[in-house]
Structures are given as C-alpha cells and as structure tokens.
Amino acid sequence: MSRAFNFNAGPAALPLEVLEIAQKELIDFNGTGMSIMEHSHRGKAYDAVHAEALANMAKLLGATDDYQILFLQGGASFQFAQIPLNLLGAGQTADYVNSGAWAGKAIKEAKKVGQVNILADTSKEIPTNMPDYDALNYTPDAAYVHVTSNETIAGTQIQKYPNTPAPLVCDMSSDILSREFDLKQFGLVYAGAQKNLGPSGVTLVVIRKDLIERAPETLPTMVQYRTQAKENSLYNTPPTFGIYILMLVTRWLLAKGGAAGIEKINRAKADKLYSAIDNSGGYYRGSAVNKFRSIMNVTWRLPSEELEAKFIKEATALNMIGLKGHRSVGGCRASIYNAVGMDAIDALTGFMKEFQAKNG
C-alpha cells in the first residue's frame, strides 16, 4: 500500500512508526488479550499508559511541579469558554489579541463571560499579519492575556512570545511541541491533539497550579479545572485510546530529541517549501507577511483561482492530500506538522516546479 502525503490541517498526519505500533497492539495490548480501548480507565494496563503520557509530556514541555498537565475533551473550542469561566473574575478584564479566525472565536466566547479588551486586531490584514506583541498596551491588573501562537488558516505564527504583566494564556493547537518555548512564560497553554500530538478527541491543558483555584465553586463541576486536576484527569472516563496514541507520539518525539530536535527538522521543511514559493518569480505568492510566516501551515496563491483549482486537483491525483486552503480564504495550504516528513516536502516542491513549467 502506498501512503499518501498528508497535508491536512487537522486531523493530520501521525508518525508511521506510531501507527504501526498501534496496529500491532490493537487487538492484544501487552499480552492482556484485550485492546487498550477495552481496558478500564481504572485498571493497571491503562494506568501505565496514562502515567507515561503525563510523564512524557512533562519532560517534553519542561514542566515543573508548579504546573498541572490535564487531558481533557471538547477540543480547543471548548477552552475558548472554559478559560474565561475559570480565570476571568467578576469586574475583571481579559486582554485578547485578534490575530485571525481562531483568535476571533476565542474572543467571541470570552465576551459572553466578562469584559474583554482587544489589544490589537490584524485578523483582516492582507497579506496576513500579526502585531508587535512587545509594543501592545496591556491592561493594568488584567485577569490574563490571551494570544494564539499559530493561525492555521492565515499561515502566521508568533515568532517571540511577549512578557506580559498578567498571566499569558496561549492557544498552541497547531504548533504545540513543534519548536522550543519556555513554559515558565505562560500561565496556561492549551492545544487540541489532532495536529501534532495524536488523534482528535484529546485536549491538552497545561496550567499553573495557582490559577486552578481562581474558578468559583459555583461553576458546574466538569467546567472547573480543579475537578480534573484533583483526579489526575480521571474524574470521568477519559478518551483512553487517544491518550494511548498521544503517549506513543510523545515517545516518538523524545526519540527525535524533543522540541529542540523536531524544531530543526521543521525549520528545514518550511525553509525548503518557502524557497520554492519565493523562487518562482511571483508565480506562487506567499499569503503571510514574511516575518510572521508559520513553520506549520504554509499558505500561498497562484495567478488565478482556476489555476489553484487545477493545482489542487492534479496534486490530489498524485496522492498529495489536503492542499486546498481553508474555505474562508481560498488559495493553497500545506500543513507540515511534526509527522510530515521531508519526503512529502520534496514531492510537493517537485510538483510545484513541474506545474509552473506546464502552466506558467
């Protein structure tokens, strides 16, 4: 069987090594005669998986004892509401940066909970852009500052995280563990697993422990971070198979040298693809401002929408899947997450040259 080159934005490519291990263990996990999906989340077999997943994640993130790692459900979209419900107290203001579609969704939910101050709005700028985070006028005594690390649709990425007076909260759904960062700079980091960590269904939240106690006790039980924090993310049945795959992915990442090791690979992949765009004589045009280009989601346009449709159709026929830009913006997009290999980039850039030669 020939594996496709998977450029989907999410759910996205998983490491082949991980899939092969999961395939081997699917019916009989560690000689138990049962799939991990069939094991109780209170049993010894799953307990070992859960513990390793947490330990591996802590090691990869450099998480110290003052942070709690949570495996939740509901995706990053649920975090858009859960964060202000837990952290935005009565009479307080939360600072948000609107850098694109996903930041905009987070803002919409936060406004339903309390007072929101928009520090900057670059969501409509073309080419897609991000603000100078160090130059923003942060609210004195804000409850927190919310930023989106990587805008999947726009193809933009924060290059340097700001030092903020209030706890920094960051949606890292599309670039978590794709590069090094200092967790100590953040009060809370969250990410849906389905881009760089595993399959859809698991949501990672890493929260500074002092922030857990901000939530009023009157919040519904399942909405409070303290509920899952007290029970090690086992208050109710977690997405056990998703956490098992996440555990395998974190093993794979550690073997790659962690965030530092995978970052080198990711930057090499992005550099090669952006070079193909920039050296096309304007035939391919990058959609994002150069200094904020994402190393995870590369976006570009062709001379016409007709050529873009032809490009995507022909690439799909060659088993390059998921190159159509988001429906809200059009164009082309290659999501080149951790599990996307250099062979995929070579195939894509080779096709780009051939397509331009035939259709330029």
C-alpha positions as CSV (number, residue, x, y, z in Angstrom):
1,M,0.0,0.0,0.0
2,S,1.2,3.5,-0.9
3,R,0.9,6.0,1.9
4,A,-0.5,9.4,0.9
5,F,1.4,12.6,1.5
6,N,-0.9,14.1,4.1
7,F,-1.0,17.9,4.2
8,N,-4.4,18.1,6.1
9,A,-4.7,20.9,8.6
10,G,-6.3,18.6,11.2
11,P,-6.9,15.8,12.0
12,A,-3.5,15.5,10.5
13,A,-0.5,13.2,9.8
14,L,0.6,10.8,12.5
15,P,4.1,9.2,12.6
16,L,4.1,6.0,10.7
17,E,6.0,4.3,13.5
18,V,3.2,5.2,15.9
19,L,0.6,3.8,13.6
20,E,2.5,0.6,13.1
21,I,2.8,0.1,16.9
22,A,-0.9,0.9,17.4
23,Q,-1.8,-1.6,14.6
24,K,0.4,-4.3,16.2
25,E,-1.1,-3.8,19.7
26,L,-4.7,-3.0,18.6
27,I,-6.2,-6.4,19.4
28,D,-3.8,-7.6,22.1
29,F,-2.3,-4.8,24.2
30,N,0.9,-6.0,26.1
31,G,-0.3,-9.6,26.2
32,T,-3.5,-8.8,28.1
33,G,-5.8,-10.4,25.4
34,M,-7.6,-7.1,25.1
35,S,-7.3,-3.8,23.2
36,I,-6.3,-0.8,25.2
37,M,-9.7,0.5,24.1
38,E,-11.4,-2.3,26.0
39,H,-9.4,-1.7,29.3
40,S,-10.9,0.1,32.2
41,H,-9.6,3.6,32.8
42,R,-9.2,2.5,36.4
43,G,-7.2,-0.6,35.6
44,K,-3.4,-1.3,35.7
45,A,-3.0,-1.6,31.9
46,Y,-4.4,1.8,31.2
47,D,-3.0,3.4,34.3
48,A,0.5,2.7,33.0
49,V,-0.3,4.4,29.6
50,H,-1.8,7.4,31.4
51,A,1.2,7.8,33.7
52,E,3.7,7.6,30.8
53,A,1.7,10.1,28.7
54,L,1.8,12.6,31.5
55,A,5.4,12.0,32.3
56,N,6.5,12.2,28.7
57,M,4.5,15.4,28.2
58,A,6.1,17.0,31.3
59,K,9.5,16.1,30.1
60,L,8.9,17.5,26.6
61,L,7.5,20.7,28.0
62,G,10.0,21.1,30.8
63,A,7.0,21.3,33.2
64,T,7.9,21.9,36.8
65,D,5.9,21.0,39.9
66,D,4.0,24.3,39.8
67,Y,2.2,23.3,36.6
68,Q,-0.5,20.7,36.2
69,I,-1.0,18.8,32.9
70,L,-4.6,17.9,32.1
71,F,-6.0,15.6,29.4
72,L,-9.5,17.0,28.7
73,Q,-12.1,16.8,26.0
74,G,-14.1,19.2,23.9
75,G,-11.2,20.5,21.8
76,A,-9.6,23.9,21.9
77,S,-13.0,25.3,21.0
78,F,-14.3,24.3,24.4
79,Q,-11.3,26.1,26.0
80,F,-12.4,29.3,24.4
81,A,-15.2,29.3,27.0
82,Q,-13.6,27.2,29.9
83,I,-10.7,29.6,30.2
84,P,-12.7,32.8,30.9
85,L,-15.2,30.8,33.0
86,N,-12.3,29.8,35.3
87,L,-9.9,32.7,35.1
88,L,-12.0,35.9,34.4
89,G,-13.4,37.0,37.7
90,A,-16.3,39.5,38.3
91,G,-15.3,43.0,37.4
92,Q,-12.0,41.9,35.8
93,T,-10.9,42.4,32.2
94,A,-9.1,40.0,30.0
95,D,-6.7,41.1,27.2
96,Y,-7.0,39.4,23.8
97,V,-5.1,39.7,20.5
98,N,-7.2,39.1,17.4
99,S,-4.7,37.6,15.1
100,G,-7.1,35.6,12.9
101,A,-10.0,33.3,12.7
102,W,-9.2,31.2,15.8
103,A,-8.4,34.1,18.0
104,G,-11.6,35.7,16.9
105,K,-13.6,32.6,18.0
106,A,-11.9,32.7,21.4
107,I,-12.8,36.4,21.8
108,K,-16.4,35.7,20.9
109,E,-16.7,33.2,23.7
110,A,-14.9,35.3,26.3
111,K,-17.2,38.2,25.7
112,K,-20.1,36.0,26.8
113,V,-18.4,35.6,30.2
114,G,-16.9,39.0,31.0
115,Q,-15.1,42.2,29.9
116,V,-12.7,41.8,27.0
117,N,-10.1,44.3,25.8
118,I,-8.8,43.8,22.2
119,L,-5.2,44.8,22.3
120,A,-4.7,44.5,18.6
121,D,-6.7,43.3,15.5
122,T,-4.8,42.0,12.5
123,S,-7.4,39.5,11.5
124,K,-8.4,41.2,8.3
125,E,-5.0,42.3,7.0
126,I,-3.8,41.1,3.6
127,P,-1.1,39.7,3.5
128,T,-1.9,38.0,6.7
129,N,-0.1,39.5,9.6
130,M,0.4,39.6,13.4
131,P,1.1,42.6,15.7
132,D,4.2,43.6,17.5
133,Y,3.3,41.9,20.8
134,D,6.0,43.8,22.8
135,A,4.5,47.2,21.8
136,L,0.9,46.5,22.9
137,N,-0.7,48.5,25.7
138,Y,-1.6,45.8,28.2
139,T,-4.4,46.4,30.7
140,P,-3.2,47.0,34.2
141,D,-4.3,44.2,36.5
142,A,-5.8,42.2,33.7
143,A,-7.0,38.7,34.6
144,Y,-4.9,37.3,31.8
145,V,-3.6,37.9,28.3
146,H,-4.7,35.6,25.5
147,V,-2.8,35.0,22.3
148,T,-2.9,32.4,19.5
149,S,0.5,31.1,18.8
150,N,-0.2,29.9,15.2
151,E,-3.1,30.8,13.0
152,T,-3.8,27.7,11.0
153,I,-5.9,29.4,8.3
154,A,-3.8,32.5,7.9
155,G,-0.4,30.8,8.0
156,T,1.0,33.1,10.6
157,Q,2.9,32.4,13.8
158,I,4.2,34.3,16.8
159,Q,8.0,34.4,16.5
160,K,8.7,35.7,20.0
161,Y,6.3,35.4,22.9
162,P,5.7,38.6,24.9
163,N,6.5,39.1,28.5
164,T,3.1,40.2,29.9
165,P,2.1,41.7,33.3
166,A,-0.8,39.3,33.6
167,P,-0.7,35.5,33.1
168,L,-0.1,34.7,29.5
169,V,-2.7,32.2,28.1
170,C,-1.9,30.7,24.7
171,D,-3.7,28.6,22.1
172,M,-1.0,26.4,20.7
173,S,-3.3,23.9,18.9
174,S,-1.4,23.9,15.7
175,D,2.2,24.3,16.8
176,I,2.5,22.7,20.2
177,L,5.9,20.9,20.6
178,S,6.9,21.9,17.0
179,R,9.6,24.2,18.5
180,E,11.1,25.1,21.8
181,F,9.5,27.5,24.2
182,D,9.8,28.4,27.9
183,L,6.7,27.2,29.7
184,K,7.6,29.4,32.6
185,Q,6.5,32.4,30.5
186,F,2.9,31.1,30.5
187,G,0.0,30.8,32.9
188,L,-1.9,28.4,30.7
189,V,-1.2,26.6,27.4
190,Y,-3.8,24.6,25.6
191,A,-4.0,22.6,22.4
192,G,-6.2,20.1,20.6
193,A,-4.2,17.0,20.0
194,Q,-5.2,16.4,16.4
195,K,-2.4,18.3,14.7
196,N,0.8,17.5,16.5
197,L,0.0,15.3,19.5
198,G,-2.3,12.5,18.4
199,P,-5.8,11.9,17.1
200,S,-8.8,14.1,17.6
201,G,-10.6,13.7,21.0
202,V,-7.9,14.7,23.4
203,T,-7.3,18.3,24.6
204,L,-4.1,19.2,26.3
205,V,-4.2,21.9,29.0
206,V,-1.1,22.9,31.0
207,I,-2.0,25.3,33.8
208,R,0.0,26.9,36.6
209,K,-1.4,25.5,39.7
210,D,-2.2,28.8,41.4
211,L,-4.6,29.6,38.6
212,I,-6.6,26.5,39.1
213,E,-8.1,27.9,42.3
214,R,-9.4,31.1,40.6
215,A,-12.6,29.4,39.5
216,P,-15.7,30.0,41.6
217,E,-17.1,26.8,43.3
218,T,-20.4,27.6,41.7
219,L,-19.2,26.7,38.3
220,P,-20.6,23.3,37.0
221,T,-18.3,20.5,38.2
222,M,-17.0,19.5,34.7
223,V,-16.2,23.1,33.8
224,Q,-13.8,23.6,36.7
225,Y,-10.2,22.9,36.0
226,R,-9.8,21.8,39.7
227,T,-12.1,18.9,39.1
228,Q,-9.8,17.1,36.7
229,A,-6.7,18.5,38.4
230,K,-7.6,16.8,41.7
231,E,-8.3,13.5,39.9
232,N,-5.3,13.4,37.6
233,S,-7.6,13.8,34.6
234,L,-9.5,10.7,35.6
235,Y,-12.6,12.3,37.2
236,N,-14.7,10.7,34.5
237,T,-13.7,8.3,31.6
238,P,-11.0,10.0,29.5
239,P,-10.5,9.4,25.8
240,T,-8.3,6.4,26.6
241,F,-7.3,5.4,23.0
242,G,-6.5,9.0,22.1
243,I,-4.3,9.3,25.2
244,Y,-2.6,6.0,24.3
245,I,-1.8,7.3,20.8
246,L,-0.6,10.6,22.4
247,M,1.7,8.5,24.6
248,L,3.2,6.8,21.6
249,V,3.6,10.2,19.8
250,T,5.4,11.6,22.9
251,R,7.7,8.6,22.9
252,W,8.4,9.3,19.2
253,L,9.1,13.0,19.9
254,L,11.5,12.2,22.7
255,A,13.4,9.8,20.4
256,K,13.7,12.7,17.9
257,G,15.4,14.9,20.5
258,G,12.3,16.6,21.9
259,A,11.1,20.0,20.8
260,A,14.7,21.1,20.0
261,G,15.3,18.2,17.7
262,I,11.9,18.4,15.9
263,E,12.3,22.1,15.5
264,K,15.4,21.7,13.4
265,I,13.6,19.3,11.1
266,N,10.5,21.6,11.0
267,R,12.5,24.7,10.1
268,A,14.3,22.8,7.3
269,K,11.0,21.6,5.9
270,A,9.5,25.1,6.0
271,D,12.6,26.7,4.5
272,K,12.5,24.3,1.5
273,L,8.8,25.0,0.8
274,Y,9.1,28.8,1.3
275,S,12.1,28.8,-1.0
276,A,10.0,27.1,-3.7
277,I,7.4,29.8,-3.4
278,D,9.9,32.7,-3.2
279,N,12.0,31.5,-6.1
280,S,9.0,31.0,-8.5
281,G,9.3,34.5,-9.9
282,G,6.0,35.5,-8.4
283,Y,4.0,32.6,-9.9
284,Y,3.5,31.3,-6.3
285,R,2.8,34.2,-3.8
286,G,3.1,33.6,-0.1
287,S,-0.1,34.8,1.7
288,A,1.6,35.8,5.0
289,V,3.9,38.6,5.9
290,N,7.4,37.1,5.7
291,K,8.4,37.9,9.3
292,F,5.4,36.0,10.7
293,R,5.4,33.0,8.4
294,S,4.4,29.8,10.0
295,I,6.6,26.8,10.0
296,M,3.5,24.6,10.4
297,N,1.0,26.0,7.9
298,V,2.4,27.3,4.7
299,T,-0.1,29.3,2.6
300,W,0.2,30.6,-0.9
301,R,-1.7,31.8,-4.0
302,L,-1.4,31.1,-7.8
303,P,-2.1,33.6,-10.6
304,S,-5.8,32.7,-10.7
305,E,-8.4,30.7,-8.8
306,E,-8.7,28.5,-11.9
307,L,-5.0,27.6,-11.7
308,E,-5.4,27.0,-8.0
309,A,-8.2,24.5,-8.6
310,K,-6.2,22.7,-11.2
311,F,-3.1,22.6,-9.0
312,I,-5.0,21.1,-6.2
313,K,-6.8,18.6,-8.4
314,E,-3.5,17.4,-10.0
315,A,-1.7,17.2,-6.7
316,T,-4.5,15.1,-5.2
317,A,-4.2,12.7,-8.2
318,L,-0.5,12.3,-7.2
319,N,-1.6,11.4,-3.6
320,M,-0.8,14.8,-2.1
321,I,-3.8,15.3,0.1
322,G,-5.2,18.4,1.8
323,L,-3.6,21.3,-0.1
324,K,-6.8,23.3,-0.6
325,G,-6.8,26.5,1.5
326,H,-9.5,27.0,4.1
327,R,-12.9,27.7,2.6
328,S,-12.9,31.2,4.2
329,V,-9.8,32.4,2.4
330,G,-9.1,30.1,-0.6
331,G,-5.7,29.6,-2.1
332,C,-3.4,26.7,-1.2
333,R,-2.2,25.5,2.2
334,A,0.3,22.8,3.2
335,S,0.1,21.8,6.8
336,I,3.6,20.4,7.6
337,Y,3.2,19.3,11.1
338,N,5.8,17.2,13.0
339,A,4.8,13.9,11.4
340,V,5.1,15.2,7.8
341,G,8.4,14.1,6.5
342,M,10.9,15.8,4.2
343,D,9.9,13.3,1.5
344,A,6.5,15.0,1.4
345,I,8.1,18.4,1.0
346,D,10.3,17.1,-1.8
347,A,7.3,15.6,-3.6
348,L,5.3,18.9,-3.2
349,T,8.1,21.2,-4.3
350,G,9.0,19.0,-7.2
351,F,5.3,19.1,-8.3
352,M,5.2,22.9,-7.9
353,K,8.1,23.3,-10.3
354,E,6.6,20.9,-12.9
355,F,3.2,22.6,-12.6
356,Q,4.7,26.1,-13.2
357,A,6.6,24.8,-16.2
358,K,3.4,23.5,-17.8
359,N,1.1,26.2,-16.7
360,G,3.2,29.3,-16.3
